[in-house]
Amino acid sequence: MDSSGASGVVIGSTTGNNGTTSYAMPGIAWGTSVNLSAPATDPVGLQFSYWTLNEVTQPAGQKELNFEIAGDSAAVAVYDIARYTLT
């Protein structure tokens, strides 16, 4: 599993290795349930937008990502600038 993103974002994980945004976790057995949790903002104020899992976009705003390891997996927390509607 690999998670990459802005420097300083702490991704919570039920499988350990908290506190980094780019890490490899070899040795997680197939069938292991994983829960990743992304903070609402990154250190420079970018807003959490969505996760991708194996290049598939997950529902917007869903800060928790739950999945079962079924081989190599890539999870990416996507952050974006805050968007405002001016009226």
C-alpha positions in Angstrom: 0.0 0.0 0.0 1.3 3.5 -0.8 -0.1 6.8 0.2 1.3 10.1 -1.0 0.4 13.7 -0.6 1.4 17.0 0.8 4.3 17.1 3.3 3.2 17.0 6.9 -0.2 15.4 6.5 -0.8 12.7 9.1 -2.8 9.8 7.7 -4.3 7.6 10.4 -4.1 3.8 9.7 -5.4 0.7 11.5 -2.3 -1.1 10.2 0.3 1.2 11.7 2.8 3.6 10.2 0.9 6.7 11.2 2.5 10.1 10.7 3.8 9.9 7.2 2.3 10.6 3.8 4.5 8.3 1.7 5.2 4.9 3.0 5.3 1.2 1.9 3.9 -1.4 4.3 5.2 -4.8 3.2 3.9 -7.8 5.1 0.2 -6.9 5.4 -1.6 -10.1 4.7 -4.2 -10.5 2.0 -7.6 -10.2 3.5 -6.5 -7.7 6.1 -9.1 -5.0 6.7 -7.6 -1.5 6.5 -9.1 1.8 7.6 -7.3 5.0 6.6 -8.3 8.4 8.0 -7.4 11.7 6.5 -7.4 15.1 8.3 -9.8 17.8 7.1 -6.9 20.1 6.2 -3.2 19.8 5.4 -0.6 21.9 7.1 -0.9 24.7 4.6 -4.7 24.9 4.7 -5.6 22.8 1.7 -9.0 21.1 2.2 -9.5 17.3 2.0 -11.4 16.5 -1.2 -11.6 12.8 -1.8 -9.6 9.5 -1.7 -8.6 7.4 -4.7 -8.1 3.6 -4.2 -6.2 1.9 -7.0 -7.0 4.9 -9.2 -10.7 4.7 -8.6 -12.2 7.9 -7.1 -14.1 7.4 -3.9 -17.1 9.5 -2.7 -16.2 13.2 -2.2 -15.7 14.4 1.4 -15.5 10.8 2.8 -12.4 11.2 5.0 -12.3 7.6 6.1 -11.4 4.9 3.6 -12.1 1.2 4.4 -11.0 -1.6 2.2 -9.6 -5.1 2.3 -6.1 -5.9 1.1 -6.3 -8.1 -2.1 -2.9 -7.4 -3.5 -0.8 -4.3 -4.1 -3.0 -1.3 -3.2 -2.6 2.4 -3.8 -4.6 4.9 -1.7 -4.2 8.6 -2.2 -5.8 11.4 -0.1 -6.5 14.3 -2.5 -6.4 17.8 -1.1 -7.5 20.9 -3.0 -7.8 24.7 -2.4 -10.9 25.8 -0.7 -13.6 26.7 -3.2 -15.9 29.6 -2.5 -19.0 30.8 -4.3 -19.2 34.5 -4.6 -22.6 36.1 -4.8 
